[in-house]
Amino acid sequence: MLQGRLSSLEGIGIADLTIEPLIARLADGEIEEVCLATNPDLEGEATARTIAERLASHGVKVTRIARGMPAGAHITQVSQSILSDAIEGRRPLP
């Protein structure tokens, strides 16, 4: 758990997150994948990208949770970025 997110407006930088314990856990090579679950906003995107960059040299696969329109949501009520992610992750109908 990172215990936060990057926020330049609030003065929260990478040193304020608890990323070092995560990196230490990767040292033994037993962890194959780190799945990031950050909010789908600018701060969440920046946090995920920064962490992915920090983990790149550790030989671990870095992924994100899937995003898209929640069940029951009205298409006019979701943000453009969520709608874009949902379109990118589309699958053919059976």
C-alpha positions as CSV (number, residue, x, y, z in Angstrom):
1,M,0.0,0.0,0.0
2,L,1.5,3.3,-1.1
3,Q,-0.4,5.4,1.5
4,G,-1.2,8.2,-0.8
5,R,-0.8,9.6,-4.3
6,L,1.4,12.2,-6.0
7,S,0.0,15.7,-5.8
8,S,2.2,18.7,-6.8
9,L,-0.5,21.1,-5.5
10,E,-0.4,19.5,-2.0
11,G,3.4,19.1,-2.1
12,I,3.2,15.3,-2.1
13,G,6.1,13.8,-4.0
14,I,7.5,10.3,-4.6
15,A,9.5,10.4,-1.3
16,D,6.2,10.8,0.6
17,L,4.8,7.5,-0.7
18,T,5.8,4.2,0.8
19,I,7.4,2.8,-2.4
20,E,10.7,1.8,-0.8
21,P,9.2,-1.2,1.2
22,L,7.6,-2.3,-2.1
23,I,11.0,-2.1,-3.9
24,A,12.6,-4.1,-1.0
25,R,10.0,-6.9,-1.4
26,L,10.9,-7.2,-5.1
27,A,14.6,-7.8,-4.3
28,D,14.2,-11.6,-3.7
29,G,12.7,-12.1,-7.2
30,E,9.6,-14.0,-6.0
31,I,7.1,-11.3,-7.0
32,E,6.4,-11.4,-10.7
33,E,3.7,-8.8,-11.1
34,V,2.7,-5.5,-9.4
35,C,-0.9,-4.5,-10.2
36,L,-1.5,-0.8,-9.6
37,A,-4.9,0.4,-8.5
38,T,-5.0,4.2,-8.5
39,N,-7.8,6.5,-9.1
40,P,-8.6,7.3,-12.8
41,D,-7.7,11.0,-12.4
42,L,-4.6,13.1,-13.2
43,E,-3.0,12.4,-9.8
44,G,-3.7,8.7,-10.1
45,E,-2.3,8.5,-13.6
46,A,0.9,10.4,-12.5
47,T,1.3,8.1,-9.5
48,A,0.9,5.0,-11.6
49,R,3.3,6.2,-14.3
50,T,6.0,7.2,-11.7
51,I,5.8,3.9,-9.9
52,A,5.9,2.0,-13.1
53,E,9.1,3.9,-14.0
54,R,10.6,3.2,-10.6
55,L,9.8,-0.5,-10.9
56,A,11.0,-0.9,-14.5
57,S,14.6,-1.8,-13.6
58,H,13.4,-4.5,-11.1
59,G,12.3,-7.0,-13.7
60,V,8.7,-7.1,-12.6
61,K,5.6,-6.9,-14.8
62,V,3.7,-3.7,-13.9
63,T,-0.1,-3.7,-14.7
64,R,-3.1,-1.6,-13.9
65,I,-6.6,-2.7,-12.9
66,A,-9.1,-2.6,-15.7
67,R,-11.2,0.5,-16.0
68,G,-14.4,1.3,-17.8
69,M,-18.0,2.2,-17.4
70,P,-19.5,0.8,-14.2
71,A,-22.6,-1.3,-14.5
72,G,-25.7,0.7,-14.2
73,A,-24.0,4.0,-15.1
74,H,-25.5,6.3,-17.7
75,I,-23.1,7.2,-20.5
76,T,-23.6,10.9,-20.0
77,Q,-22.5,10.6,-16.4
78,V,-19.0,9.2,-16.9
79,S,-15.9,11.2,-17.6
80,Q,-14.2,11.4,-21.0
81,S,-11.2,9.5,-19.8
82,I,-13.3,6.6,-18.3
83,L,-15.3,6.4,-21.6
84,S,-12.0,6.4,-23.6
85,D,-10.6,3.5,-21.4
86,A,-13.9,1.6,-21.9
87,I,-13.6,2.0,-25.7
88,E,-10.0,0.9,-25.7
89,G,-10.8,-2.2,-23.7
90,R,-13.8,-3.2,-25.8
91,R,-14.3,-6.9,-26.7
92,P,-16.4,-8.5,-29.5
93,L,-19.9,-9.7,-28.6
94,P,-20.2,-13.5,-28.4
